Amino acid sequence: MPKRHQQSPGPTTDLDPGPLNFPAAASVVSDPPAASDGKLPRLLVVDDEARALRSLGQLLHGRGYHLTCVASGGEALARLAHERFDLVLLDLRLPDVGGDQVMDFINRQGIDAGVIVISGMVEIDAAIGALKRGAHDYLRKPYSREELLQTVANALQQRRLEQGNRRIARQLENSEKMYRYLVDSSPDIIYTLDHEGRFTFVNDRACQLLGYTRRELIGQHYAVLVHEEDLERARHVFDERRAGERAARNVELRLECRAGTRHAHVFNTTAMTISLNAMGMHLPDRAPGESSFIGTYGIARDVSGRKRAEELIYHQAYHDILTGLPNRTLFKDRLGLALHQARRKHAELAVMFVDLDRFKLVNDTLGHVQGDDLLQQAAGRLKECLRKGDTLARQGGDEFTIVLPELRDREDARIVAAKFLERLHQAFDLDGHQVHISASIGIAVYPEHGETIDELLRHADIAMYQVKGRGKNGHAFYDPAMQDAAHQKIALEQGLRKALENDELEMYYQPQIDAASGRIIGAEALMRWNHPLRGVVSPGEFLPFAEESGLMLPISDWMIGALCRDMPAWTHIGGGQLKLSLNVSPQYLDRGDFFDKMHDAMLNHGVAPGAIEIEITENICIRNPQRAIEQLNKLGQLGVSVAIDDFGTGYSSLAYLHRFPVHTIKIDQSFVQEIHDENGHYPVVLAIISISRGLRLHLVAEGVETEVQARYLRAHGCTAMQGYLFHRPMPLGRFVDVLHA
């Protein structure tokens, strides 16, 4: 990763570094009393940022350390090669030789110096890499003053203790005495065993960690402390008879603490056989050159904290933090293992792709906190439907993947999918809000639908989108025909892009009439695609793909321009009193420059604002009500009116009619088509008419196709209508001719 050399705009620590009276690569010696050996701890500080280097130098100056500060990895290597240091404070990002390379050099050359990494890198891999290279600790910038000083003190204290242990070990190598003094102040467990594996000595640290007294442990076999799963490995460590370099080192075991004391610990154990030349744990026999094995001594360090940290890092690397489920990386690993077993056993397995329906609506209306709660609850319900050997993972967002190994047949997968839908249909309680959702589930079966990880995931995803396209709330198995549909979808998207470039889009107009007089009072602008092969394509066939692919924004730009360009064609023949309505996509209204686009188009073509009405759906009010109100109020101030399209089919709320600057509501054609008897009773239609009358809003009925529908609407107070009974949508030239007539 490239190193950034520019200085941060704000402070990186909690102290003001200020100026220092020494250069970046200089030695500074403080003047407190010398240590017992007459030498001060030598610290090497490496950081290429001048401010950070000055800050560290000032903080450590005068605290009993001999400081050497350098500004590059190359200078650090040169110093380390020729000078002795007790501790290195090392930045990872250096302009020439990186911090990792400096640590590799220390390890490769066997340099006896501790390392504390101080870095602004927040990636887990950076911390893991530093710790694996032997760093004592990893401090992330910004760090606190106390944290740094305590870490340095701890590192030096640990170094002094380790040097003390090594000094004692060197003394024991030449000693033939069995019971030499072992330092009870050691931070590690120190113990000795007899030739039968029974404790003959344990230090205070062992008693503190394990919860036993020394008297309780002496004479006991080591097996009483070892976790039962680690007994076999422990036997090779505690019965070790080798010495020197061949002795066991860094073997991890779990030791059991006394019940009620603390949790089981993981120990990094070094068990050595003491030979005559090494530890004095062999006594010479009477025969010259022979000796008898009398026992083992070892040092054990409590690494429980480190193990927990490693486990946490591992868990976060392979699990979703929100739900605790495996992430896509771990899922692919488990799917790969399941595929290997399925091939070996000639068995089937299923991969499922689950997408929560209506999750975005919940997230937008109730907020991200409740959206996260919904994801957690949904993950829990999905998990309840699975067997122990199945894997549920979160792909991201509201998408989940499942692998079902060892299927008897595909019916097993269908049953699981049905269970998913049943559990998700039950209401979710989100902080007092009762929310209902469903899911779209795609299923791919090995080996019928694919033999690789990517094939199965891709085909399950395609099947899921087929369910989405059929109305959601269901499941489907992959079929090769779906692949063709997916290719058609891609071809349609590519065709739409070309349609914008090649001017294949055209505006059609459907007149709105006053049913009492038969006079045209307005029109709704509708888009058509003059496809070079398929002919005229209606918007219902391509606008959903435009919404998904992000093409709705450029298409909406084109619609506004085309509408304002066409309007002068009929205003000069007396059509200046007509109001032209245009549907606006929710995506387009959410965009901050919608008002500017509309305003500029009207100015460029000389269109009167009062001649345009914007049609929005009720769902726009749900998605981002405050943004919608701001946009529509600005249009209202300009003179553009607003209509609610398809009224009654969405998430209707009378409160929105009060909050939004609405002038017109349109009765959806699904309600109008229910009218079959002009003397019948159609309460939804009557209710909408009553709402418009009570709120003094203009009312238009859509989809009027029969005289019965027209008479019923007219009889109950709705006179503005549009539909095939009067006029079909028509191109501009035909619309101008109709106005002429």
N, C-alpha and C positions, 0 to 999 in steps of 0.2 A: 504494500500500500504506500503511495507516495507520501513523503513527509511534508507537512505544511510549515513554512518558516515564518509566516506572518504572525504577529503577536495577537493574542486574544484580546477582544475589546474590553473585557472585564477582568478582575483579579482572579487568579487561579488558586490561591490559597487564602486563608483567613488572616494573613498578616501582610503588611505593606513591605515589600522587599527593600525599597530604598536603595540608595547608592552604596556600593562597597568599595573599599580602598585597596582592592586587589584585582588583577586581570582574571579573565575566564580560566586560564590555565596557570594556576599559581598555588603555592603551598601556604597555608595559614596555620599557625600554631597558637593555641590559647595558652593561658598561663595559670591554671589552677594547680594545686599540688599534684605531683606525679603519682602514678599508680604504685602498688607495692613492689612491682618489678622495675620501677623507674621508667617505664615506657608508657606513652599515651596511645590509646587506640588509634590506628591509622585508617582514615576514611577517604575513599575515592568517590567524588561526586561527578556524574557524567550526564550532561544535558546540553543540547545545542541551542536552547532558547535562553537568551541572556537574562531575561527577567526571572525565569524559573531558577537558573543557576545562582543568580544573586540572592534570591529568596532563600534557597537551601543553605547557601553559605552563611548568610546572616543568622539564620535560625540555629545553625550548629556551631557557629563561631562563639568561642568563650565558654564552651561546655565540657572542656576536658578532652577534646579530640584534636588529632593532627589531621588537617583537611588538605586534600588536593582536589582542585576543581578543573575539569577539562570540558571542552565544548564539542568533542567529536568522538566517534568510536575508534578512529585510528589513533588519536592521542591516548585514549584509554588503553588500547592494546600495548602501546609503547611503554606506558607507565607500568602496567601489570607485568610486562616481560622483564623489567629491571628493578622493580621496587616491591616491597612487601606491604600488603594492605590487609587489615582485618575485615573490612566491610566495604562493599561497593554499592552506592546508590545510583541506579542505572535507569535511564530513559530508554524505551524500546525503539522509538522513532528517531533515528540519527541520520544525518545527511550522507554519510559515507559507509560506515560499517554499522549495521543494526545492532540493537541490544541483544537479540537472540544470538548473533554471531559472537558478540563479546562473551556471553555465557558459555557458548560452545568452546571458545578459546580457553576460558578458565578451566572447564572440565577436561579438555583435551590435554592441557599442560599440567594438570594436577595442582593448580594454584590453590593454596589454602586461604580462601577468602570467602566470606559470606556475601550474598547478593540480596538486595531489596529492590524490586522493580517499582519505579514510580512512573506511571504512564497515563495519558489521556485516553488510551484505547479502551473501549467498553466491551469489545467482543469477548465472548467466553473463551474462544480458541486462544486468544492472546494470553489470558490468565493461565489456562491449562498448559500452554507451551512453556511459560516461564516457570511454573511449579515443577513440570517434568524435568526442566534443566537444572533443578536444584535450588531455585530461588527460595529464600526464607519466607518472603511474603510478597504480596502484589498490592500496591496502593494505587488507587485511581485518583487522578486529578479531577476536581479539587479535593485536597485532603486537609484535615484540620491540623493545627500546630501540635496538639496533644497526641494525635494519632501518629504523626511522624516520629516525634520524640520517643513515644512509648515503643514503637516498632523498632527503632534503632537500638534503644536500650535493651529490649528483649532479644534482639539478634546478637548483640554483643554478650549479653548474659548467657544465652544458649551456647555461643562460641566458647566462652570461658569454661562452662560446664563440660562441653564436649572435650575440650583440651584437657580438663582435669581427669575425665574418664580415660582418655587415651594414655595419660601419664601413669595412672594407676595400672592400666593393662600392661604397659611396658615394664612396670615394676614386678607385676605378677609373673611375667614370662620367665624370669630368672629365679623365681622363688620355689622352694620345695615344701613350704609350709601349707597345709590344707586350709587352715582358717586364717586368712589374712584379712585385715580390716577392710570392709567394703563401706563406702560412704553412703550413710543413710540419707544424706541431703540430696542425693542424685535425683534428677527429675524422672529417671527411668527405674523400672523394676530390675533389681539385681537379685539373682537367686543361685543356689548350688543344689545339686542332686547327688545322692549316692549312686552306687552302681546298679541299684534296683529301681531307680527313678523316684526315690522319696526325697522330699525337701529336707536339706540339712541347714539351709540358711535362706531367709528372705529379708529384704530391707523394709524400711518404714513405708516407702512408696507403694510396695506391693500390698501392704496391709490397708493403706488409705484407699487404693483403687478397688480392691477386691472385697473389702468389708470384713475380713477375717483378722484375728489377732495373730501375732507371730507364733504363739503357743499352739493355736489351732491348726496351723499349717505345717509346722515342723513334724516330720515323720509321716505325713500324708503323701500318697502317690499323686504325681502330677495330674493323673486322669480325672481326679475329683474336680478340677478347675476347667477342663477342656470341654468345649461344646461337643456333643456326641457326633455331630457330622464331621468334626475335624480330628477325631481321635487317631485315625490311620496316619494322617499327615503329621500329627504331633509326635507319634512314636518315632519317626525318623529324626525329628528335631531334638527331642528330649533325650533320646538314647544315642545321640551323636558321639562317635568315638574318634572322629578325625580331628585334626588340628590345623592351624595355619590357614592358608588360602583355600584348602579343600573343605573347610568346615561350613556348616549351613549358615546362610546369611539371608536376612530380609524375607523370612518366611512368615506369612500372615496367618494368624490363628485367632479363633474366638474363644475367650475365656469367660466362664460363668462367674458372675458376682454372687455374693450371698443374697438370698431372696429378700426383696424389700430394700436393698441397698442402692443399686443403680442398674442401669441397663447393661446388657452384655457388651463387652469391649472387644475391639479388634486390635491385635498387637502385632507390631513388627518385631520379630524375635530373632536374636542372634544366639544360637546355642553352640558352644564350642566344647570339644573334648580337650582336656588339659593334658598335654604331654610333658614329659620331663623337661624339655627345652622351652616349653611355652608357658603353661599355667601351673605346673606342679601338681596336677590331678592324677599323675601316675606315680606310684611308690616303687622304688627299685626292689627287685627280688634278690635273694641271696646269690643266684647265679649271675655272673658278670654280664652286663649288657642287656639284662632283661628287666621288665617293669610290669607292674600290675595296674590295671584300670581301676580307679577308685570312685569315679563320678564325673559329673558334667557341671559346668557353670555357664550362665547365660545372662544376657541383658535384654530386657523387653521394654519397648517404648509404647505408650498408649497413643495410638493414632486414630482413635474413634472420631475425633473432630474432623480430621482430614478425610476419613472415609465418608462421613456424612456429607462433607462439602463435595467430594467427588461424585457421590450418588446424586446429590442435588443438581450438580452441573450436568451429569449424564441425563437425568430425568428431564431437565429443561431443554436439553438438546434434542430429545426424541419424543417429547410430549407437548401437547397443546396446553398452554398455561391456564387458559380460561376453563376448559372442561376437564383437564387431567387425562384426556384420551391420547392415544398415540397420534403423532403427527404424520404427515404424508411420507416422511423419510422412513420412520419405523414401520409404517403400514406396508410400504413397498418391500421392506426387508422380510416382514412376516409373510406377505403374499408370495415372495420368492421361495421361502422355505416350504410353504404349503403346496406350491406348484411342484417342487422337487419331490415331496412325499406323494403327491397325486400321480406323478409320472411313474414313480417306483411301484405304487400299489395299483396302477391302472384304474384310478378312482376319479370321480368328478368333484369339482368345487365350483362355487358361485361367487362372483364379485358383484356387489350392489352399490349403486350410486344414489344417494338420498339427498334431495334438495327440498328444504322447507318452503312450502307455499305461503305467501303473504307475510313472510318474515320482514321484508323491507318496510312494509306498511306499518307493522308494529314498531319497528325500530325508529321510523320517522315520526310516528305519532306520540309514542310513550317515552322515547329517548333511548340512548345507547345503554344506560344502566339496566333498564328493564329488558332491552334486547339481549344483553348478556345473560340476564337471569333466565330468559326464555331458552337460550341456547343450552345453558347448563341443565335446565329441567328436561328439555327434549333429549339431550344426550343420555340422561339418566333413564328415561323411559325406553329409549332404543336399546340400551344395555340390558335392561330387564328382560327383553325378548330373546336374548342370545344364549347359546350354550357356553360352557366354560372354555372350550377350545376355539370359539369364534373370535374375530377381532373387529372392533369398532374403532374408527379413527375419524378425526376431523380434518377435512381437506383445507378448510378455510371458509370464512364467511358463514353461510348457513348450509354448507355442503358437508355431508358425511359419507364415508366409504366403509363397506363391510366385506370381509372375506368369510365364507362359510365352507370350511374344508369337509371332506369325506361325506359328500351328499349321497343318499340312496338314489334319488332321482331329482329332477327339477321341481317336483311338487314340494319338496322340502323348502326350497327357496321361496316358492309362492306362498307357503304357509307363513314363513317368517315375515315376508313383505306385508301380508294381510294383518299380522300382529302389529307391525309398525304403524300401519294406518289406523288401526283400532285404538291403539294407545295414544297416538297423536291427536285423534279426534276429540278426546276428552279435554275439557276446559283447563287452561293454565291460569293460575292465580299469580298475577304480577302486581304486587303491592296493592291489592284490593281491586285490580282490574281483571275481569274475566275475559280471557282471550282465547279464541278458537283458531287453530291452524290446521293445515293438512300437509301432505308431502307428495312429491313426484319421485318415483323409484324406478330406476333402470337396472336390469339384471343381465349379466353375461355369464355363461356357463363354460367352464373348461372341460374338455377340449373343443367342444362344438363351436364356440364363438371366439376362440382365440387360444393360443398356447403360450403367449408371453404376457408379462406384467402390463406393458403398455397397450397391447391389443385388448386385453380384457377391460382395463380401465376406460379406454377410449370407446369401446362398444357399449359398456354399461352407461357411460355418459350420453352417448347418442340415444340409447333407449330411454333414458330419463327425459331428454329433451322432446322425444316423441310424446311422452305422457304430458309434458307441459303444453305442447301444441294441441293436444286433444282436450284441454280443459283442466289439467292438473288433477290432483287428488286420486292417484291410482298407481299401478305398477305395470311394467311391460318387460318381456324378455327381448333381447336383441334379435333382430332379423336383418339379413343382408339388404332387404329392400329399404331399411331405414338409412343405410349408408348412401343409397341413391338419393333419398330425400335430403340427406345432409349435403350431398354434392349439389343438389338443386338449390339449396338454400345459399350455398356459397356462390353459385352461378348467378342467383337472383341479386345478391349483394353486389357482385361485380357489375351486373347489368345496370343496377341503379346508379352506380358511380358513373358509368358511361352515359346514362340517360341525362345526368346533370351536365356532363361535358358536351353532349351532342344535341342538347336542346330538344329532348324527346318528351318532356313533360308539358302538359297543357292544362289550362284552367277551364272547367265547365261551370255553368251557372244554372241553378234550379230556381225558377221564380217562386216567390211567396205572394199569395193573392188575398185580397179581402173577399171572403166568400159571399158577403152580402151584395157587393157591387160587381164582383168579377175583376176588379182593377188590380194590376200588379203593383205591390207596395214595396217589394224588396226582392232579394235573391240571396241564396247561399252559394258561396264559392266552393267548388269541389274539384279536386285534382284528378287528372287521368294521365296514364303513361302510354304513349304511342309506341309500343314495342315493335321493333323492326320485323319480328317473326310472329309474335302472338297477337298483334293488333292492339286494340285499346284495352288496357288493363285497369281495373277499378282499384281504388286505394286500399280496399280491404285485403287485397292479395299481396301488397308489398309494403304498406306502412308499418305493420308489426315488425318486419325485418329491418326497416329503417330505424325503428326505435331501439332494437337490440344492437345494431351495428354502429350507432352513433351518427347515422346519416340524416336523422331527423332535423338537426340544426341547419345544415346547408339546404335541405329541402324546404324548411320553413322560411329561410332567407329568400329562396327563389319564389315561394308562394306570395310573400308580401310584395316583392318587386313586380311579379306578374299581375297581381290584383290591381295595384296602383297604376300600372301601365295600361291595363285594359279599361279602367273606369272612364277615361275621357271619350272612349268610343261611343258611349250611349248618353253621356251628359249633354252633348250638343243637340240631341234630338228630343230633349224634354225629359230625359231620365234623371235629372239632377236631384229629384226628390226621393229617389230610391235609396234604401239603406241596404248596403251589401254586408253580409256576415261571413266571417272566416273562422274556421276551427283552428285553435292554437294548441300545440302539443304541450303537455306538462313539462317536458324537458326544456322546451323553448321559453316557457314562462319563467322557469327557474333561472335562466341565464340573465345575468345582470344587465346586458345591453339590449334587451328586447324592446324597451321603450324607445331607445335611440334609433334602432333599426326601423321601427314603424314611423317615427317622426321624420327621419331623413327621406324615406320612400315617398311619404305624402308630400313633402316639400318639393322633391325633385319632379313629381308628376302633377303638381297643382291640385291635389285631391283635398276636398273639404273634410275635416275630421268628423263632422257630423254625419257623413255618408257611410261610415264604417262601423260595424259592430263586431266585437271579438267574442267568439263562442268558446267557453271553457267547460270542462266536465267537473262534476262535483268532487272528483278525486283530487283535482288540483288544490282544492281547499284543504284537503286532508294532508297532502304531502308537505307543504311548507306554507301554512296560511299567512304568516306575517310577510314573507317575501311576495306572495301573490297579491296581498292587499296593497303593498307599496307600489308594485308595478301597475296594477289596475287603477289605483287612485291617480297616478301620474297620467295615464291614458284618459281618465275621466276629466281631468283638468284641461286636457288638450281638446276634448269634445268627443272622443271615441266612447261608444256605449258598450256594455257588457251583457252577454246572454249566458244563462246556464243551459248547456246542451244535455239531452237525454235525462231530463229531470226525473227523479224518482227511482232511477236504476242503480245509483251509487250509494254512498254513505250520506244520505240526505240529512240535513240539519237546518231547521228554520233559523238557528242562530247565525249560520253562514249567510243567509239572505239579508240579515240585518248588518253583519259586519262587512260584507263585500259590497262594492258599488254596482249592484246588479240592476239592470233595467228591463231585462226580458228573461222569461223562462220558456223552455220548449218542451212540450209533452212528447215523450219518447214514442216512436212508432210501435214499440211492442205493446203499449197500452191502447193505442189507437186501433191496432189490428184486432183487438178483442171485441170491438164494437160490431155486433152482427144484427142488432135489433134497435131501431131508433127509439123504441118505447122501453128498452131494457134499462137496467140499473148497473152502471159501471163506476163503483165508488172511488177508485183511484183517480180516474179522469176527473170526476166531479170534485174530488179533494184538491187536485192541482189547480183546477179552474177557480175554486174558492180561495186558495192561497194567493193566486195572482191578483184576484179582485181585492182581497183584503189588504194586500201590500201595495196595491196600485202599480202592478208590474204589467208590462206588455206580454201577451201570451201568443205563442205560435204552436200549432199542432203539426207534427211531422208524420210522413208516411200515410197521408190520406189517399186511399185508393178507390173508395166506393162512395156512391151518393148517400147511402145509409150513414156512413161515418161522418160525412160532411153535414148532413141534416142534424144528426145527434149533437155534434159539436156546436153548430150554429144555434141550435135550440137552447143550449145551456150556456151560451155566452162567449164561445170562442169563435171568432170570425177570421182570424189570420191563420192561413193553412198553406202547406206545401206537400206535394205528393204527386204520384203518377196520374191521379184523377184529373189534375190540372196541367202539369207540365213535367216532363222528364228532364234530367240534367242535359244541358246542350252547350256546344262550343260557342265562343264569343260571337261569331258571325250570325249564327242562328238566333242567339239571344237578342241581338240588335234588330233582326227582322221581326221577332215577336213584339218588341217594343214599338216598332214602326206600325204594326197592324192595328 
